[in-house]
Amino acid sequence: MTHPNTTKRQQRAADELRPLQIIPNFLPQADGSALICCGHTKVICTATIDENVPSFLKDTGRGWVTAEYGMLPASANGRMRREAVAGKQSGRTQEIQRLIGRSLRAVMNMDKLGSRQILIDCDVIQADGGTRTASISGAFVALALAINKLLASGKIVENPIREAVAAISVGIVNGQILLDLDYPEDSGCEADINVVMTASEQLIEIQGTAEGAPFSVQQLNDLIKLAQQGVAKILIEQQKAIAQS
């Protein structure tokens, strides 16, 4: 999934994000949308308001947020087969879209959303590592724009979003702790950690694996601290994007 023009790590510091850009209202027909670019990783995130809820929430007055995730056939080296053609989603796809949904629901007050759901779609158009974390960060912007639309129309009177959420990858590569891994770094790392965190620095999810030798608790703490710095920078860009719309 590497990109031929992938930025070399030596051109940025160990605690530096890849170039980050979030373009709000990228698809104007959506209730909320954003294109997020993290280096050469690019994801289109949309939010669609549905005035219905899943059956398990019927007559409760509570809302719901759910997510779907996919990679376009030409998003990586070689052509990826569409999962719809294959007839089933891969385990990776299911895991990532559940992660996106959990991350967004964690910062929502579903009672204030009312009896409706917001459907999030994250479509990777170019992959160079960190597609799941980019999807979460971009999806929050799309969600916030859809909520603003509900507020402007008077369908809801209070913002159901408690606080912002963003995500970033960190890892250990050649013994060094690094922020925001691209594909070459991710594929050759000794440890790979994805961190989802709120604006108040509360953790929603940590996904961590030793790809080679085990890593220590102290290293994990250092990785989370580095992720915290990265998330803080992403949150600033999210708020800029939301304010632009």
The 8 nearest C-alpha neighbors of each residue, nearest first, counted from 0:
[[1, 75, 76, 127, 126, 2, 182, 128],
 [0, 2, 127, 182, 3, 183, 76, 75],
 [1, 3, 5, 4, 127, 0, 39, 126],
 [2, 4, 5, 1, 6, 76, 39, 127],
 [5, 3, 2, 6, 39, 1, 7, 38],
 [4, 6, 2, 3, 7, 39, 1, 127],
 [7, 5, 4, 8, 10, 38, 17, 39],
 [8, 6, 9, 10, 5, 11, 4, 181],
 [7, 9, 10, 11, 6, 12, 13, 184],
 [10, 8, 7, 11, 12, 6, 13, 15],
 [9, 11, 8, 7, 12, 6, 13, 15],
 [12, 10, 8, 9, 15, 13, 7, 17],
 [11, 13, 15, 14, 10, 9, 8, 16],
 [12, 14, 177, 15, 178, 11, 176, 8],
 [15, 13, 178, 12, 177, 16, 225, 229],
 [16, 14, 12, 13, 11, 178, 17, 179],
 [17, 15, 179, 18, 178, 229, 14, 19],
 [16, 18, 38, 37, 19, 15, 179, 11],
 [19, 17, 38, 37, 16, 20, 36, 39],
 [20, 18, 37, 36, 17, 38, 21, 16],
 [19, 21, 36, 35, 22, 37, 18, 236],
 [20, 22, 35, 34, 240, 23, 36, 33],
 [21, 23, 34, 33, 25, 240, 35, 20],
 [24, 22, 33, 25, 240, 32, 21, 244],
 [25, 23, 32, 27, 26, 33, 31, 22],
 [24, 26, 33, 23, 32, 34, 27, 22],
 [27, 25, 24, 28, 29, 32, 33, 45],
 [26, 28, 24, 29, 25, 32, 30, 31],
 [27, 29, 26, 30, 31, 24, 32, 25],
 [30, 28, 31, 27, 26, 32, 47, 45],
 [31, 29, 145, 47, 46, 48, 28, 32],
 [32, 30, 141, 145, 144, 46, 29, 45],
 [33, 31, 45, 141, 24, 44, 25, 26],
 [34, 32, 23, 25, 44, 22, 24, 141],
 [33, 35, 43, 22, 21, 42, 25, 44],
 [34, 36, 21, 42, 137, 41, 20, 33],
 [35, 37, 41, 20, 40, 19, 38, 21],
 [38, 36, 19, 40, 17, 18, 39, 41],
 [37, 39, 17, 18, 40, 36, 19, 6],
 [38, 40, 127, 37, 41, 5, 36, 125],
 [41, 39, 126, 127, 37, 125, 38, 36],
 [40, 42, 36, 125, 35, 124, 123, 39],
 [41, 43, 123, 35, 122, 124, 34, 44],
 [42, 44, 34, 122, 121, 33, 123, 35],
 [45, 43, 121, 138, 33, 32, 120, 137],
 [46, 44, 32, 120, 141, 31, 119, 29],
 [45, 47, 119, 31, 141, 118, 142, 30],
 [48, 46, 118, 30, 117, 29, 49, 119],
 [49, 47, 117, 116, 118, 50, 30, 46],
 [48, 50, 116, 51, 115, 117, 47, 118],
 [51, 49, 115, 116, 48, 52, 114, 117],
 [52, 50, 115, 49, 116, 114, 53, 57],
 [51, 53, 115, 116, 56, 114, 54, 57],
 [54, 52, 55, 56, 57, 51, 63, 116],
 [53, 55, 57, 56, 52, 58, 51, 59],
 [54, 56, 53, 57, 52, 59, 58, 61],
 [57, 55, 54, 59, 53, 52, 58, 61],
 [56, 58, 54, 59, 55, 52, 53, 60],
 [59, 57, 60, 56, 114, 61, 55, 54],
 [58, 60, 61, 56, 57, 114, 62, 55],
 [61, 59, 114, 113, 58, 110, 62, 57],
 [62, 60, 110, 113, 114, 109, 59, 56],
 [61, 63, 114, 109, 115, 113, 116, 112],
 [62, 64, 116, 109, 117, 65, 115, 52],
 [65, 63, 117, 116, 104, 118, 100, 66],
 [66, 64, 100, 118, 119, 63, 117, 67],
 [67, 65, 119, 100, 96, 120, 118, 99],
 [66, 68, 120, 96, 119, 121, 69, 65],
 [69, 67, 121, 96, 122, 120, 92, 66],
 [68, 70, 122, 123, 121, 71, 92, 67],
 [69, 71, 123, 122, 74, 72, 124, 68],
 [70, 72, 74, 124, 73, 123, 69, 122],
 [71, 73, 79, 78, 74, 80, 81, 70],
 [74, 72, 78, 75, 71, 79, 77, 76],
 [73, 75, 125, 124, 71, 126, 72, 70],
 [76, 74, 0, 73, 126, 77, 125, 1],
 [75, 77, 0, 78, 1, 73, 74, 2],
 [78, 76, 75, 79, 73, 72, 74, 0],
 [77, 79, 72, 73, 80, 76, 75, 74],
 [80, 78, 72, 81, 73, 77, 71, 75],
 [79, 81, 72, 82, 78, 84, 85, 71],
 [82, 80, 83, 84, 72, 79, 85, 71],
 [81, 83, 85, 84, 88, 87, 86, 80],
 [82, 84, 86, 81, 85, 87, 88, 80],
 [85, 83, 82, 86, 81, 80, 87, 88],
 [84, 86, 82, 83, 87, 81, 80, 88],
 [85, 87, 83, 84, 82, 88, 81, 89],
 [88, 86, 85, 82, 83, 89, 84, 90],
 [87, 89, 82, 92, 90, 93, 86, 83],
 [88, 90, 92, 91, 93, 87, 82, 94],
 [89, 91, 93, 92, 94, 88, 95, 87],
 [92, 90, 94, 89, 93, 95, 88, 96],
 [91, 93, 95, 89, 94, 90, 88, 96],
 [94, 92, 90, 96, 91, 95, 97, 89],
 [93, 95, 91, 97, 92, 96, 90, 98],
 [96, 94, 98, 92, 97, 93, 91, 131],
 [95, 97, 67, 99, 68, 98, 93, 66],
 [96, 98, 100, 94, 95, 99, 101, 93],
 [97, 99, 95, 101, 96, 100, 102, 94],
 [100, 98, 96, 102, 97, 135, 101, 66],
 [99, 101, 65, 66, 97, 103, 102, 98],
 [102, 100, 98, 104, 103, 99, 97, 105],
 [101, 103, 99, 105, 100, 104, 98, 203],
 [104, 102, 105, 100, 101, 106, 99, 107],
 [103, 105, 107, 101, 106, 102, 64, 100],
 [104, 106, 103, 102, 107, 101, 203, 108],
 [107, 105, 161, 104, 103, 162, 160, 163],
 [108, 106, 160, 104, 159, 161, 105, 109],
 [107, 109, 159, 110, 111, 160, 112, 161],
 [108, 110, 62, 112, 61, 111, 107, 63],
 [109, 111, 61, 112, 113, 108, 62, 60],
 [112, 110, 159, 113, 109, 108, 157, 158],
 [113, 111, 109, 62, 110, 159, 108, 61],
 [114, 112, 61, 62, 111, 60, 110, 115],
 [113, 115, 60, 62, 61, 52, 51, 112],
 [116, 114, 50, 51, 62, 52, 113, 49],
 [115, 117, 63, 49, 62, 52, 64, 48],
 [116, 118, 48, 64, 47, 49, 46, 119],
 [117, 119, 47, 65, 46, 66, 64, 116],
 [118, 120, 66, 46, 45, 65, 67, 117],
 [121, 119, 67, 45, 44, 66, 68, 122],
 [120, 122, 44, 68, 43, 134, 67, 42],
 [123, 121, 69, 43, 42, 70, 68, 124],
 [122, 124, 42, 70, 125, 71, 41, 69],
 [123, 125, 74, 71, 41, 42, 122, 70],
 [126, 124, 74, 41, 40, 123, 75, 39],
 [127, 125, 40, 74, 75, 0, 128, 130],
 [126, 128, 40, 182, 1, 181, 39, 0],
 [129, 127, 182, 181, 130, 126, 180, 40],
 [130, 128, 132, 131, 133, 168, 181, 180],
 [129, 131, 133, 132, 128, 134, 126, 40],
 [132, 130, 134, 133, 129, 95, 135, 99],
 [131, 133, 166, 135, 167, 134, 129, 130],
 [132, 134, 130, 136, 131, 135, 137, 129],
 [135, 133, 131, 137, 132, 136, 138, 121],
 [134, 136, 138, 132, 99, 133, 137, 165],
 [137, 135, 165, 133, 139, 134, 138, 166],
 [138, 136, 134, 140, 139, 35, 135, 44],
 [139, 137, 141, 135, 44, 140, 136, 134],
 [138, 140, 142, 137, 141, 136, 143, 135],
 [139, 141, 143, 137, 138, 142, 237, 144],
 [142, 140, 32, 31, 138, 144, 46, 139],
 [143, 141, 139, 145, 140, 144, 46, 138],
 [142, 144, 146, 140, 145, 141, 139, 147],
 [143, 145, 31, 147, 141, 146, 142, 140],
 [146, 144, 31, 30, 148, 142, 147, 143],
 [145, 147, 143, 149, 148, 144, 142, 150],
 [148, 146, 144, 150, 145, 149, 151, 143],
 [147, 149, 145, 151, 146, 150, 152, 144],
 [150, 148, 146, 152, 154, 147, 151, 155],
 [149, 151, 147, 153, 155, 148, 152, 156],
 [152, 150, 148, 153, 149, 147, 154, 155],
 [153, 151, 149, 150, 154, 148, 155, 147],
 [152, 154, 150, 155, 151, 156, 149, 148],
 [155, 153, 149, 152, 150, 156, 151, 113],
 [154, 156, 153, 150, 157, 149, 112, 111],
 [155, 157, 150, 153, 154, 158, 111, 149],
 [158, 156, 155, 159, 111, 150, 112, 160],
 [157, 159, 160, 156, 111, 146, 150, 155],
 [160, 158, 108, 111, 107, 112, 157, 161],
 [161, 159, 107, 158, 162, 106, 108, 163],
 [160, 162, 106, 107, 159, 108, 163, 158],
 [163, 161, 160, 106, 198, 164, 197, 199],
 [162, 164, 198, 197, 165, 106, 161, 234],
 [163, 165, 197, 196, 198, 139, 162, 136],
 [166, 164, 136, 196, 230, 195, 135, 197],
 [165, 167, 195, 132, 194, 136, 230, 196],
 [168, 166, 132, 194, 193, 179, 226, 230],
 [167, 169, 193, 179, 192, 180, 194, 178],
 [170, 168, 178, 192, 179, 177, 222, 226],
 [169, 171, 191, 190, 177, 192, 176, 172],
 [170, 172, 176, 190, 175, 189, 174, 188],
 [173, 171, 188, 175, 174, 189, 170, 176],
 [174, 172, 175, 171, 188, 189, 176, 187],
 [173, 175, 172, 171, 176, 189, 188, 190],
 [176, 174, 171, 172, 173, 177, 13, 170],
 [175, 177, 171, 170, 172, 222, 174, 13],
 [178, 176, 13, 170, 169, 171, 14, 175],
 [177, 179, 169, 14, 180, 13, 15, 168],
 [180, 178, 168, 169, 16, 167, 181, 17],
 [181, 179, 184, 185, 178, 168, 169, 128],
 [180, 182, 128, 184, 127, 183, 185, 179],
 [181, 183, 128, 127, 185, 184, 1, 186],
 [184, 182, 186, 185, 181, 187, 1, 180],
 [185, 183, 187, 182, 181, 186, 180, 188],
 [186, 184, 182, 188, 187, 183, 180, 181],
 [185, 187, 183, 184, 182, 188, 181, 128],
 [188, 186, 184, 185, 183, 189, 172, 210],
 [189, 187, 172, 185, 190, 171, 184, 186],
 [188, 190, 211, 210, 171, 172, 209, 212],
 [191, 189, 209, 171, 170, 210, 188, 208],
 [190, 192, 170, 208, 207, 169, 209, 188],
 [193, 191, 207, 169, 206, 168, 170, 194],
 [194, 192, 168, 206, 205, 167, 169, 207],
 [193, 195, 205, 166, 167, 204, 168, 196],
 [196, 194, 166, 204, 203, 165, 202, 205],
 [195, 197, 202, 203, 201, 164, 165, 200],
 [198, 196, 164, 200, 201, 199, 163, 165],
 [197, 199, 163, 200, 164, 162, 196, 234],
 [198, 200, 197, 201, 162, 196, 163, 202],
 [201, 199, 197, 198, 196, 202, 227, 231],
 [202, 200, 197, 196, 199, 203, 198, 195],
 [201, 203, 196, 204, 195, 200, 197, 205],
 [204, 202, 195, 196, 102, 201, 205, 105],
 [203, 205, 195, 202, 194, 206, 196, 102],
 [204, 206, 194, 193, 207, 195, 192, 203],
 [207, 205, 193, 192, 204, 194, 208, 191],
 [206, 208, 192, 191, 205, 193, 209, 190],
 [207, 209, 191, 190, 210, 192, 206, 189],
 [208, 210, 190, 213, 211, 189, 212, 191],
 [209, 211, 189, 190, 208, 188, 212, 191],
 [212, 210, 189, 209, 213, 190, 188, 214],
 [211, 213, 209, 189, 214, 210, 190, 215],
 [214, 212, 209, 211, 215, 190, 210, 189],
 [215, 213, 218, 212, 209, 216, 219, 190],
 [216, 214, 218, 217, 219, 213, 220, 221],
 [215, 217, 219, 218, 220, 214, 221, 222],
 [218, 216, 220, 215, 219, 221, 214, 222],
 [219, 217, 221, 215, 220, 216, 222, 214],
 [218, 220, 216, 222, 217, 221, 223, 215],
 [219, 221, 217, 223, 218, 222, 224, 216],
 [220, 222, 218, 224, 219, 223, 225, 217],
 [223, 221, 219, 225, 220, 224, 218, 226],
 [222, 224, 226, 220, 225, 221, 227, 219],
 [225, 223, 227, 221, 226, 222, 220, 228],
 [224, 226, 222, 228, 227, 223, 221, 229],
 [227, 225, 223, 229, 228, 224, 230, 222],
 [226, 228, 224, 230, 225, 229, 223, 231],
 [229, 227, 225, 231, 226, 230, 224, 232],
 [228, 230, 226, 232, 231, 227, 233, 225],
 [229, 231, 233, 227, 232, 228, 165, 226],
 [230, 232, 234, 228, 229, 233, 227, 235],
 [233, 231, 229, 235, 230, 234, 228, 236],
 [232, 234, 230, 236, 235, 231, 237, 229],
 [235, 233, 237, 231, 232, 236, 230, 238],
 [234, 236, 238, 232, 233, 237, 239, 231],
 [237, 235, 239, 233, 234, 238, 240, 232],
 [238, 236, 234, 240, 239, 235, 140, 233],
 [237, 239, 241, 235, 240, 236, 242, 234],
 [240, 238, 236, 242, 237, 241, 243, 235],
 [241, 239, 237, 243, 238, 242, 23, 21],
 [240, 242, 238, 243, 239, 244, 237, 140],
 [241, 243, 239, 240, 244, 238, 237, 23],
 [244, 242, 240, 241, 239, 23, 238, 22],
 [243, 242, 241, 23, 240, 24, 144, 239]]
